[in-house]
Every structure is written in C-alpha cells, then in structure tokens.
Amino acid sequence: MTKADLVNEIAISTGYDKRTITVIVESFIDELKDSLTKGENVYLRGFGSFILKKRAAKVARNIRAKESVNVPEHSIPAFKAGAEFKEAVYKVKAK
C-alpha cells in the first residue's frame, strides 16, 4: 500500500475529501519525523512505537578504495509493533 492508497482508503471510510486526508497524513508524518529528530520516541497505543536505536561507533571497510572508514555513533529510526497489532497480523495467512 502506498501513501496515495492510504489516503484513498481513509477518504472512502470517513467521507472526507482526499485533499483534507492528504494534509492530515502529511502532518502526521512530519510530526513523527520532528519528534524522532528531537530524540523523542512516539508511542501509539494499540499500534506500536517509533523509537530511536543507538548504533555504536565502529570501523567499516570501503571495499572499492581498500581503506578503513570510521563510522561514528549514530541513531537509526525503528518501529516496534504493539501486542494488538502483532496479534492481528499473526492471524493473516501467508501468501
């Protein structure tokens, strides 16, 4: 499902126009990004959590240049599914 598909489905189920739904979805995504950028996790009860995971500093290899590269400590965004969400997905048959 793409963002456009999501907007269409929400518009159909709520009766609001697509332009309004698009603004809401874009605003949600922007707020999510802003919160994670500030180092704040986002918790959506019944769905899951958008969290930051810390990655330790390490030495990596650039194979083409045949040299070592120092990668500093950094954070990456991650999603942890909530129990209700996991249970709902667990019941779906694999394709």
C-alpha positions in Angstrom: 0.0 0.0 0.0 1.3 3.4 -0.9 0.6 6.8 0.7 -1.9 7.5 -2.1 -3.7 4.2 -1.5 -3.8 5.0 2.2 -5.3 8.4 1.5 -7.9 6.9 -0.8 -8.9 4.2 1.8 -9.3 6.8 4.6 -11.2 9.1 2.3 -13.6 6.4 1.4 -14.1 5.2 5.0 -14.5 8.6 6.6 -16.3 10.5 3.8 -13.7 13.4 3.9 -12.2 14.7 0.7 -8.8 13.4 -0.4 -7.1 16.9 0.0 -8.0 17.0 3.7 -6.8 13.5 4.3 -3.6 14.2 2.5 -2.9 17.2 4.7 -3.6 15.1 7.8 -1.4 12.2 6.7 1.5 14.6 5.7 1.2 16.4 9.0 1.3 13.1 10.9 4.5 12.1 9.1 6.1 15.5 9.6 5.3 15.4 13.4 6.7 11.9 13.6 9.9 12.9 11.9 10.2 16.0 14.1 9.7 14.0 17.3 12.3 11.5 16.3 14.7 14.2 15.2 14.4 15.7 18.7 15.2 12.3 20.2 11.7 11.7 21.4 10.0 8.3 20.8 6.5 8.2 19.5 4.1 5.7 21.2 0.8 4.8 19.5 -1.2 2.6 21.9 -2.6 -0.5 20.2 -0.4 0.0 17.2 3.3 0.3 18.1 6.2 2.6 18.9 8.5 4.5 16.6 11.8 4.6 18.5 15.4 5.5 18.1 18.1 2.8 18.3 21.7 3.7 19.1 24.4 2.2 16.9 27.9 2.1 18.4 30.9 3.6 16.7 32.7 1.1 14.5 35.4 0.7 11.8 34.0 -0.3 8.4 35.7 -1.1 5.1 35.3 0.7 1.9 36.0 -2.3 -0.5 36.5 -0.2 -3.6 39.0 2.1 -2.1 40.5 -0.6 0.1 40.6 1.6 3.2 39.1 1.6 6.6 36.4 4.1 7.5 35.4 5.2 11.0 31.7 5.3 11.4 30.7 7.4 14.4 28.0 6.5 16.9 24.6 7.3 15.5 20.8 6.7 15.9 18.5 5.0 13.5 14.7 5.0 13.5 12.9 1.7 14.2 9.4 0.5 14.6 8.3 -1.9 17.4 4.9 -3.4 16.8 2.4 -3.4 19.7 0.8 -6.5 21.1 -2.6 -5.9 19.5 -1.0 -5.2 16.1 1.2 -8.3 16.2 -1.8 -10.4 17.1 -3.9 -9.0 14.2 -1.0 -9.6 11.7 -0.3 -13.1 13.1 -3.7 -14.2 12.2 -3.2 -13.3 8.5 -2.4 -16.2 6.3 1.0 -16.1 4.5 0.8 -15.7 0.7 
